[in-house]
């Protein structure tokens, strides 16, 4: 089990590095045509909000045998941890919160 976890972590890290490189190369190459302004505060907030999500997934991986119910429970807990973290640290601005609230209210009224 630990070997498979190590391989999964290695695969996740190489995927992360490849996406970062792809993003950087796209930004550098497209500077001629587009002006990209990446709000670094937002990037840092999202990265920080990913920490509880990662902790939940790693703990779930170590705590129980792999199964579909465990995977679904881990996903739901990780989603909840990320949502609480991103809302707590201000990763979603007022306009986005208003849009989300309107969508949730509309969905609740339809059901």
C-alpha positions, 0 to 999 in steps of 0.5 A, spaced: 500 500 500 505 504 501 509 503 495 502 505 491 501 511 495 508 513 493 507 512 486 501 516 486 504 522 490 510 522 485 505 522 479 501 527 482 507 531 483 510 530 476 503 532 473 503 539 478 510 540 475 508 539 468 502 544 469 506 549 472 511 549 466 505 549 461 502 555 464 509 559 465 510 557 457 503 559 455 504 566 459 511 567 456 509 565 449 502 569 449 505 575 452 506 578 445 498 578 443 495 578 450 497 581 457 495 577 462 495 579 469 495 574 474 493 576 481 498 572 486 494 573 492 488 569 489 493 564 487 496 564 494 489 563 497 487 557 493 494 554 494 493 555 501 486 552 501 488 546 498 492 544 504 486 542 508 484 538 502 490 534 501 491 533 509 484 529 508 486 525 502 492 523 505 489 521 512 483 517 508 488 514 504 492 511 510 486 510 515 482 505 511 482 500 506 481 502 499 474 502 497 469 506 493 465 508 499 471 510 502 473 514 496 466 517 495 467 519 503 474 522 502 472 526 496 466 529 499 470 531 506 476 534 501 471 538 498 468 540 504 475 542 507 477 546 501 470 549 501 470 552 508 478 553 507 477 558 501 471 561 504 475 562 510 481 565 507 477 570 502 479 566 496 472 568 493 470 575 492 464 579 494 461 578 487 463 571 486 459 570 493 453 573 491 453 569 484 454 563 488 448 565 493 443 566 487 445 560 484 444 556 490 437 559 492 435 558 485 436 551 486 433 550 492 427 554 490 426 549 484 426 543 488 
